[in-house]
Amino acid sequence: MRILVLGGDGYLGWPTAMHFSQRGDEVCIVDNFAKRQWEMEEGIEPLWSVSTLHRRVKTWENVSGKKIEVKIGDLCNHRFVYAVFEAFKPDAIVHYGEQPSAPYSMQSREAAVYTQHNNVVGNLNVMFAMQKFVPNAHLIKLGTMGEYGTPNIDIEEGWLEIEHKGRKDRVLYPKKPGSYYHLSKVHDSANLEFACRIWGMKATDLNQGVVYGVDTDQTVLHDDLRTSFHYDDIFGTVLNRFLSQAAVGRNLTVYGNGTQTRGFLNIKDTIACVALAADNSPEQGEFRIFNQFTEQFSVLDLATKVQASALRAGLDCKVDYLANPRVEQENHYYNAVHTGLVELGLQPTLLTDDVVDAMLANVCAQKDAVDTDVFIPRVKWKQS
Ligand SMILES: NC(=O)c1ccc[n+]([C@@H]2O[C@H](COP(=O)([O-])OP(=O)(O)OC[C@H]3O[C@@H](n4cnc5c(N)ncnc54)[C@H](O)[C@@H]3O)[C@@H](O)[C@H]2O)c1
């Protein structure tokens, strides 16, 4: 297949590009290095430095004998997007190229507007480029489980069958997102459903849980091929933050009472899910939605796992309960269906003690680089 990986310089995009390249697909990466710019603006760095995209691609060619094409530009520039689609003519597009952080989007009016403009307009440009140049191609779009929020009923896989005043219909599951970032993804989903229904586009929306891990079959082949690890308050995820805190002997910072529950998955499973989606295309005109996660954990579950791992490594760490900077339900029902990808053949990689221990060892090896100033959340959902 000819696979376009949008956001291919990012945490998930780079390992995905190598995966498809390794198995013999023609891969082209698109990125405008916005993530590297946001990191500079916020004064944060991934735990280990990430090679330039040009170096990564060169090293990949040396290691694998395979070429990955690179196009540098902004998805919000439709002329650039059209030129890429016209030249590359992808069979499938994996769209990771968005601003991915809830705290980033909640910093200010500017950040909220930027996030929604970047994400919604970029996605619209991709949809229009597909319609113009490759109307039979398959868009695999990354959304998030955070779009659903924490409703007091089971979360279905994208669609809800409803009966109202004696009549039945199938509607997009009503969403209660928790940030302007999550809202941008809800808007993307609505635009995609429309394009599938009206134009006959085919798309898979992957409502992904929080991803952990950095090792894939390809990232471990060379230091230049590693992907990023963020543990800061803006781009860092909770498990990465706890691991970094444990490594440097700081207390684990739990927001609120820690009973907030979410879906999680290993980066290996992100790549497996995207590949399964690519290899099992929906019908033309179908808007297919999967909930892409493998396990549900509360924040406290994760803290307990990291504490146990730290103990096994001879480290001691305690939990600090911080006032929750987010506005979110802490005690809530959470039961999300996630069977679609398993039915396609996903074999989950679970968050076992061995996996946590390996992640902690990885972080401990870099502990001198940990910046403890970025542990404390700077962004509040509501000024009070
Ligand atoms: N990492 C997770 O845990 C997670 C969970 C759920 C969903 N997602 C979604 O998966 C996707 C990838 O996430 P990630 O963690 O790899 O993020 P990331 O920030 O590391 O990667 C996104 C990449 O897209 C690029 N990009 C952003 N806007 C662009 C634009 N206008 N034009 C060109 N390139 C642009 C960035 O430079 C970056 O390299 C995002 O859409 C994110 O919302 C991620």
Ligand as a Chemical Component Dictionary entry (heavy atoms), coordinates in Angstrom:
data_LIG
# 
_chem_comp.id                   LIG 
_chem_comp.type                 NON-POLYMER 
_chem_comp.pdbx_formal_charge   0 
_chem_comp.three_letter_code    LIG 
# 
loop_
_chem_comp_atom.comp_id 
_chem_comp_atom.atom_id 
_chem_comp_atom.alt_atom_id 
_chem_comp_atom.type_symbol 
_chem_comp_atom.charge 
_chem_comp_atom.model_Cartn_x 
_chem_comp_atom.model_Cartn_y 
_chem_comp_atom.model_Cartn_z 
_chem_comp_atom.pdbx_ordinal 
LIG N1  N1  N 0  -0.321 9.813  22.673 1  
LIG C1  C1  C 0  -1.501 9.456  23.188 2  
LIG O1  O1  O 0  -1.596 8.919  24.311 3  
LIG C2  C2  C 0  -2.745 9.689  22.386 4  
LIG C3  C3  C 0  -3.965 9.230  22.909 5  
LIG C4  C4  C 0  -5.139 9.431  22.166 6  
LIG C5  C5  C 0  -5.083 10.071 20.945 7  
LIG N2  N2  N 1  -3.892 10.528 20.470 8  
LIG C6  C6  C 0  -3.877 11.223 19.163 9  
LIG O2  O2  O 0  -2.928 10.598 18.317 10 
LIG C7  C7  C 0  -2.296 11.580 17.496 11 
LIG C8  C8  C 0  -0.787 11.507 17.667 12 
LIG O3  O3  O 0  -0.456 11.752 19.028 13 
LIG P1  P1  P 0  1.047  11.862 19.510 14 
LIG O4  O4  O 0  1.064  11.573 20.952 15 
LIG O5  O5  O -1 1.922  11.098 18.587 16 
LIG O6  O6  O 0  1.279  13.431 19.317 17 
LIG P2  P2  P 0  2.587  14.218 18.821 18 
LIG O7  O7  O 0  2.377  15.650 19.157 19 
LIG O8  O8  O 0  3.822  13.566 19.294 20 
LIG O9  O9  O 0  2.496  14.045 17.231 21 
LIG C9  C9  C 0  1.695  14.864 16.421 22 
LIG C10 C10 C 0  2.546  15.308 15.239 23 
LIG O10 O10 O 0  1.721  16.057 14.351 24 
LIG C11 C11 C 0  2.436  17.179 13.913 25 
LIG N3  N3  N 0  1.463  18.219 13.553 26 
LIG C12 C12 C 0  0.570  18.839 14.366 27 
LIG N4  N4  N 0  -0.128 19.753 13.695 28 
LIG C13 C13 C 0  0.311  19.707 12.417 29 
LIG C14 C14 C 0  -0.023 20.424 11.232 30 
LIG N5  N5  N 0  -0.937 21.404 11.232 31 
LIG N6  N6  N 0  0.636  20.126 10.094 32 
LIG C15 C15 C 0  1.584  19.152 10.067 33 
LIG N7  N7  N 0  1.943  18.434 11.158 34 
LIG C16 C16 C 0  1.312  18.720 12.319 35 
LIG C17 C17 C 0  3.321  17.572 15.083 36 
LIG O11 O11 O 0  4.440  18.325 14.689 37 
LIG C18 C18 C 0  3.705  16.209 15.658 38 
LIG O12 O12 O 0  4.915  15.726 15.118 39 
LIG C19 C19 C 0  -2.883 12.935 17.912 40 
LIG O13 O13 O 0  -3.931 13.274 17.031 41 
LIG C20 C20 C 0  -3.433 12.660 19.286 42 
LIG O14 O14 O 0  -4.487 13.520 19.596 43 
LIG C21 C21 C 0  -2.721 10.350 21.164 44 
# 
loop_
_chem_comp_bond.comp_id 
_chem_comp_bond.atom_id_1 
_chem_comp_bond.atom_id_2 
_chem_comp_bond.value_order 
_chem_comp_bond.pdbx_ordinal 
LIG N1  C1  SING 1  
LIG C1  O1  DOUB 2  
LIG C1  C2  SING 3  
LIG C2  C3  SING 4  
LIG C2  C21 DOUB 5  
LIG C3  C4  DOUB 6  
LIG C4  C5  SING 7  
LIG C5  N2  DOUB 8  
LIG N2  C6  SING 9  
LIG N2  C21 SING 10 
LIG C6  O2  SING 11 
LIG C6  C20 SING 12 
LIG O2  C7  SING 13 
LIG C7  C8  SING 14 
LIG C7  C19 SING 15 
LIG C8  O3  SING 16 
LIG O3  P1  SING 17 
LIG P1  O4  DOUB 18 
LIG P1  O5  SING 19 
LIG P1  O6  SING 20 
LIG O6  P2  SING 21 
LIG P2  O7  DOUB 22 
LIG P2  O8  SING 23 
LIG P2  O9  SING 24 
LIG O9  C9  SING 25 
LIG C9  C10 SING 26 
LIG C10 O10 SING 27 
LIG C10 C18 SING 28 
LIG O10 C11 SING 29 
LIG C11 N3  SING 30 
LIG C11 C17 SING 31 
LIG N3  C12 SING 32 
LIG N3  C16 SING 33 
LIG C12 N4  DOUB 34 
LIG N4  C13 SING 35 
LIG C13 C14 SING 36 
LIG C13 C16 DOUB 37 
LIG C14 N5  SING 38 
LIG C14 N6  DOUB 39 
LIG N6  C15 SING 40 
LIG C15 N7  DOUB 41 
LIG N7  C16 SING 42 
LIG C17 O11 SING 43 
LIG C17 C18 SING 44 
LIG C18 O12 SING 45 
LIG C19 O13 SING 46 
LIG C19 C20 SING 47 
LIG C20 O14 SING 48 
# 
